[in-house]
Amino acid sequence: MHTAPPAPVSAPPLVPPPGSDDLHTRERLLRAAVHVFERKGYAAASVREIVARAGVTKPVLYYHFGSKEGLLVEVLYEGARRFADAMAGAVERPGTTRERLVSLGEDLYALFQENLPAVRLAHALFLGPAEGVPRFDFTTFDHSLQGALRRIVEDGLAAGEVHPARPDDVALALSGVIGSCAARQLHPGFDPVRVEDLRRILDMVLDGILNTRQPAGELP
C-alpha cells in the first residue's frame, strides 16, 4: 500500500524585525551609511557604526539591504538616480541654448552642494582600489551628463543658436568645464567655485560656442 507523499511545507513569511516598518528607516540607514563610509572608508566602516547612527538594529539593516555591500550599492544607485533625474529635468527645461546650459550647470552645482558627502564617497570609490568594493558602473554619471549636454546642443544646432560643430565635441568641452568646477568642491585644499563663478565661466565658454554673445553689461 502506497502512502501519499507529505504535503510540501511552505516557508514561513519573512517577518520584519522590530523598527523596520518606519517609513523613514530606510532613508535614515542610507544617510548614516553615507556619513560613515565617507568618513572611515568602505572597508573600515562597520555595520555596528551605521546602525547606531541610524538608531536601528543590525537585523533592520539586513532586512532592507541584505548586507553592508548591498547598502553601499543602494547608496550609489540612489545617487545615480538623482543625477539622472536632474539631467532629465535640464533637458526638458525651456529657454535658449545658453539659458538651458547655464541652468544645467546651476542644477549640478546645487545637487553637489546638497549631497557633498555622497559625492565625495563616490569620487573616492571611483579613484580608489577596486578590491573589496562592490561592482558599480561609475560611468553612468558621465553618460547622463554627456547625454543631457548633447541633447541641448543638438536643439541649439537645429535652432541656429550654435556654431556648426559635432554635438559630442561641444558636450565634452562643456562637461570638462563643469566637471573641473565641481571637483574643486571635493577637496578642502582648493578654493571652491561659487555658483556665480560657474555662471561667469560658462558664459565665457559659451561665447565661443554660440552664435550670440553675452553682452558685457550682463555679466554677473
C-alpha positions, -999 to 999 in steps of 0.1 A, spaced: 0 0 0 14 33 -11 12 63 11 6 97 -3 37 120 -2 37 146 25 23 179 15 51 205 8 58 228 37 58 264 27 85 286 41 73 309 68 67 345 57 96 369 63 88 388 95 102 423 95 123 429 126 111 455 151 117 490 139 119 482 102 84 493 92 91 530 99 87 548 66 119 568 73 140 539 84 155 531 50 163 568 44 180 570 78 201 540 70 212 554 37 222 588 53 240 570 81 259 548 56 270 579 36 283 596 67 302 565 80 315 553 46 327 588 36 344 594 70 360 560 75 361 544 40 340 515 29 364 488 41 369 502 76 332 511 82 313 487 103 276 477 103 276 484 141 285 521 135 260 525 107 230 511 126 240 530 158 240 563 138 206 554 122 191 544 155 182 509 144 194 473 150 215 451 127 185 429 116 168 461 103 198 469 80 199 433 68 161 433 62 163 464 40 197 459 22 209 423 29 245 433 38 269 462 41 277 457 4 240 459 -5 238 491 14 267 507 -4 253 496 -38 219 512 -30 237 544 -19 254 546 -53 222 537 -72 203 563 -53 229 589 -63 228 578 -99 190 581 -99 191 616 -85 218 626 -110 198 612 -140 166 629 -128 184 663 -126 198 658 -161 164 648 -175 149 679 -159 176 701 -175 169 686 -210 131 693 -207 136 729 -194 125 756 -220 147 785 -230 176 794 -252 206 772 -256 226 795 -233 198 796 -207 194 758 -207 231 751 -205 238 776 -177 208 762 -158 221 727 -161 254 738 -146 235 755 -117 214 724 -112 245 702 -109 261 728 -85 230 726 -63 229 688 -64 266 686 -54 262 710 -26 231 692 -12 249 658 -14 285 666 -9 293 637 14 278 612 -11 297 629 -40 330 626 -20 322 590 -13 315 581 -49 346 601 -60 369 582 -35 355 548 -46 359 556 -82 396 566 -78 405 541 -51 414 505 -53 387 482 -67 395 453 -44 367 447 -19 344 474 -34 311 462 -49 309 464 -86 292 496 -98 294 513 -132 306 548 -123 304 559 -159 267 561 -155 271 597 -142 292 607 -172 267 591 -196 239 611 -180 258 644 -182 270 639 -217 236 628 -229 219 659 -215 245 683 -228 244 666 -263 206 669 -264 206 706 -256 234 713 -281 216 694 -308 185 715 -301 207 746 -303 222 735 -337 187 729 -350 176 764 -339 207 780 -354 220 791 -320 252 770 -320 282 773 -344 284 743 -367 302 716 -347 299 680 -336 275 678 -306 297 652 -289 327 676 -291 307 705 -276 293 683 -249 327 670 -240 341 705 -238 313 717 -216 314 687 -193 351 693 -188 344 729 -176 315 717 -153 335 687 -140 365 709 -132 344 733 -112 326 705 -94 359 688 -85 370 719 -66 341 714 -42 355 680 -32 390 689 -19 393 714 10 427 725 -3 411 741 -34 393 774 -33 357 764 -41 339 777 -72 308 797 -63 277 794 -84 282 829 -97 317 820 -107 303 790 -126 278 812 -144 305 836 -155 328 808 -167 301 791 -186 291 824 -203 327 829 -213 329 794 -228 295 797 -245 305 830 -262 329 808 -282 303 782 -290 271 801 -296 261 824 -324 250 850 -298 274 867 -273 266 876 -237 266 915 -235 294 927 -213 270 946 -191 250 915 -183 279 896 -168 274 889 -131 
